[in-house]
Amino acid sequence: MRINYDKSSLDETMVDPDPLVQFQNWFDEALAAGLMEPNAMALGTVDADGNPSTRMVLLKAFDHQGFVFYTNYESRKAIELDQSRRASLLFWWDKLQRQVRIEGWVARSEPEAADAYFASRPYASRIGALVSPQSRIIKTRGELEATEAAARERYPEEVPRPAHWGGYRVVPRSIEFWQGRSSRLHDRLRYKLDGETWRVERLAP
């Protein structure tokens, strides 16, 4: 199972000096390419003993203050994020033969932003966030569905944002743009924060 990457190239003259602008450019191209959920990203965390874990989440916003996603604050990933205050993100856009790796500090996002985003979600998603004890052991799916049915009866229209649900913001200190190239000699440009200035450096593949 080998693919020769030959879609594009990446060099220092091609990228914006601002990594967030560069990310926006690549994200727009991923959207235009018709990829399924180009905002899907692997989130890496570590527990108190240094054991790593990874799962897919969805990017919901990004700006110069960081990359935002939402989750259950009582989930495994949230507990690990609150403990370590660090995370990594990985985007993989296969049709473009690109990936973006982000490492940074983590903080909970503003409650007002969580309220606004929660209110914009489909009704079923809001109910799901309310009733799921994410990452905890449950006896059967039937138990979860019964809890969901009770919540639908209690909240037939408006669903309040539960206190255990909200956002996290990953504030980047390193962003790497990877473009697949032939012979596995891929292009890797990493933006590294040096004080308040982003420095661009090339990494060997």
C-alpha positions as CSV (number, residue, x, y, z in Angstrom):
1,M,0.0,0.0,0.0
2,R,2.2,2.8,-1.3
3,I,1.2,6.1,-2.8
4,N,3.6,8.4,-4.5
5,Y,2.7,11.9,-3.3
6,D,2.9,14.3,-6.2
7,K,0.1,16.9,-5.7
8,S,2.1,19.9,-4.7
9,S,5.2,21.3,-3.0
10,L,5.8,23.7,-0.1
11,D,8.7,26.1,0.4
12,E,9.4,29.1,2.5
13,T,8.5,31.5,-0.4
14,M,5.0,30.1,-0.6
15,V,3.8,30.4,2.9
16,D,2.4,33.4,4.8
17,P,4.5,34.7,7.7
18,D,1.5,34.3,9.9
19,P,0.7,30.6,10.6
20,L,-3.0,31.3,11.3
21,V,-3.3,33.0,7.9
22,Q,-1.5,30.0,6.3
23,F,-3.8,27.6,8.1
24,Q,-6.8,29.6,6.9
25,N,-5.5,29.3,3.3
26,W,-5.0,25.5,3.6
27,F,-8.4,25.1,5.4
28,D,-10.2,26.9,2.6
29,E,-8.5,24.7,0.0
30,A,-9.6,21.6,2.0
31,L,-13.2,22.9,2.0
32,A,-13.0,23.6,-1.7
33,A,-11.7,20.1,-2.4
34,G,-14.9,18.6,-1.0
35,L,-13.3,16.6,1.7
36,M,-15.6,14.9,4.2
37,E,-15.4,16.9,7.5
38,P,-12.2,18.8,6.8
39,N,-12.5,20.2,10.3
40,A,-12.0,16.7,11.8
41,M,-8.8,16.6,13.8
42,A,-7.0,14.1,16.1
43,L,-6.7,15.4,19.6
44,G,-3.8,14.0,21.6
45,T,-3.7,14.2,25.4
46,V,-1.8,12.6,28.3
47,D,-2.9,11.6,31.7
48,A,-1.3,12.3,35.1
49,D,1.0,9.3,34.6
50,G,2.1,10.4,31.1
51,N,0.0,7.8,29.2
52,P,-1.1,9.2,25.9
53,S,-4.5,8.9,24.2
54,T,-5.9,10.2,20.9
55,R,-9.4,10.7,19.5
56,M,-11.1,12.6,16.7
57,V,-12.9,15.8,17.5
58,L,-14.3,18.6,15.3
59,L,-12.8,22.1,15.0
60,K,-15.5,24.6,15.5
61,A,-13.6,27.9,15.4
62,F,-10.1,29.3,15.1
63,D,-8.5,32.7,15.2
64,H,-5.2,34.2,16.5
65,Q,-6.2,33.2,20.0
66,G,-6.3,29.5,19.1
67,F,-8.3,26.4,17.9
68,V,-11.6,25.7,19.6
69,F,-13.6,22.5,20.0
70,Y,-16.4,21.4,22.4
71,T,-16.8,18.4,24.6
72,N,-18.1,17.0,27.9
73,Y,-16.0,18.5,30.8
74,E,-16.3,15.1,32.7
75,S,-14.9,13.1,29.8
76,R,-11.5,11.4,29.8
77,K,-10.0,14.0,27.4
78,A,-11.4,16.9,29.5
79,I,-9.9,15.5,32.7
80,E,-6.5,15.1,31.0
81,L,-6.7,18.5,29.4
82,D,-7.5,20.2,32.7
83,Q,-4.6,18.3,34.4
84,S,-1.8,18.9,31.9
85,R,-3.0,22.1,30.2
86,R,-1.3,20.8,27.0
87,A,-2.6,19.2,23.8
88,S,-1.7,18.3,20.2
89,L,-3.9,18.5,17.2
90,L,-3.5,16.8,13.8
91,F,-5.4,17.5,10.6
92,W,-5.0,15.0,7.7
93,W,-6.4,16.0,4.3
94,D,-5.8,13.0,2.1
95,K,-6.9,14.4,-1.3
96,L,-4.5,17.3,-0.9
97,Q,-1.7,15.0,0.6
98,R,-1.4,17.4,3.5
99,Q,-1.3,17.4,7.2
100,V,-1.1,20.1,9.9
101,R,0.3,19.4,13.3
102,I,-0.4,21.8,16.2
103,E,1.0,21.8,19.7
104,G,0.0,24.2,22.4
105,W,-1.4,25.2,25.7
106,V,-5.1,24.6,26.6
107,A,-7.7,26.6,28.4
108,R,-11.4,26.4,28.7
109,S,-13.2,28.8,26.3
110,E,-15.6,31.5,27.4
111,P,-19.0,30.3,28.7
112,E,-20.7,32.8,26.5
113,A,-19.2,31.2,23.4
114,A,-20.2,27.8,24.6
115,D,-23.8,29.1,25.1
116,A,-23.9,30.5,21.6
117,Y,-22.5,27.4,20.0
118,F,-24.7,25.0,22.0
119,A,-27.8,26.9,21.0
120,S,-26.8,26.6,17.3
121,R,-26.6,22.8,17.5
122,P,-29.4,20.5,16.2
123,Y,-31.9,19.5,18.8
124,A,-30.8,15.9,18.9
125,S,-27.1,16.9,19.4
126,R,-28.1,19.1,22.3
127,I,-30.1,16.3,23.9
128,G,-27.2,13.9,23.4
129,A,-24.8,16.3,25.1
130,L,-27.2,16.6,28.0
131,V,-27.7,12.9,28.7
132,S,-24.4,11.2,27.8
133,P,-22.0,10.5,30.7
134,Q,-19.2,10.5,28.3
135,S,-16.3,8.1,28.9
136,R,-18.1,6.4,31.8
137,I,-19.1,2.7,31.8
138,I,-22.8,2.1,31.2
139,K,-24.6,-1.2,31.4
140,T,-26.5,-1.2,28.1
141,R,-27.4,1.1,25.2
142,G,-31.0,0.7,26.3
143,E,-30.1,2.6,29.5
144,L,-28.7,5.5,27.5
145,E,-31.8,5.5,25.1
146,A,-34.2,5.6,28.1
147,T,-32.3,8.6,29.5
148,E,-32.5,10.3,26.1
149,A,-36.3,9.6,25.9
150,A,-36.8,11.1,29.3
151,A,-34.8,14.2,28.4
152,R,-36.8,14.6,25.2
153,E,-40.0,14.5,27.2
154,R,-38.7,17.0,29.7
155,Y,-37.2,19.4,27.1
156,P,-39.4,19.1,24.0
157,E,-38.0,22.3,22.4
158,E,-35.4,24.3,24.3
159,V,-32.5,22.3,25.8
160,P,-30.3,24.2,28.3
161,R,-26.5,23.8,28.0
162,P,-25.4,21.5,30.8
163,A,-22.8,22.8,33.1
164,H,-20.6,19.8,32.2
165,W,-20.4,20.8,28.5
166,G,-18.3,23.5,27.0
167,G,-15.3,24.4,24.9
168,Y,-11.5,24.2,24.9
169,R,-9.1,26.5,23.2
170,V,-5.7,25.2,22.1
171,V,-3.3,28.2,22.0
172,P,-0.6,27.1,19.5
173,R,3.1,27.4,20.2
174,S,4.1,25.2,17.3
175,I,2.3,24.7,13.9
176,E,3.8,22.4,11.3
177,F,2.6,22.3,7.7
178,W,3.4,19.0,5.9
179,Q,3.1,18.5,2.1
180,G,3.6,15.0,0.7
181,R,6.3,14.7,-1.9
182,S,7.7,12.0,-4.1
183,S,10.3,9.4,-2.8
184,R,9.1,10.2,0.8
185,L,11.1,13.5,0.7
186,H,8.2,15.4,2.1
187,D,8.1,19.2,2.7
188,R,7.8,20.1,6.4
189,L,7.7,23.8,7.5
190,R,7.2,24.5,11.2
191,Y,6.2,27.8,12.7
192,K,7.7,28.0,16.2
193,L,6.8,30.8,18.6
194,D,9.8,32.7,19.8
195,G,8.6,35.2,22.3
196,E,5.8,36.9,20.4
197,T,7.3,36.3,16.9
198,W,6.7,33.2,14.7
199,R,9.9,31.7,13.3
200,V,9.6,29.4,10.2
201,E,12.0,26.5,10.0
202,R,12.3,23.6,7.6
203,L,12.4,20.0,9.0
204,A,13.8,17.0,7.3
205,P,11.1,14.5,6.3
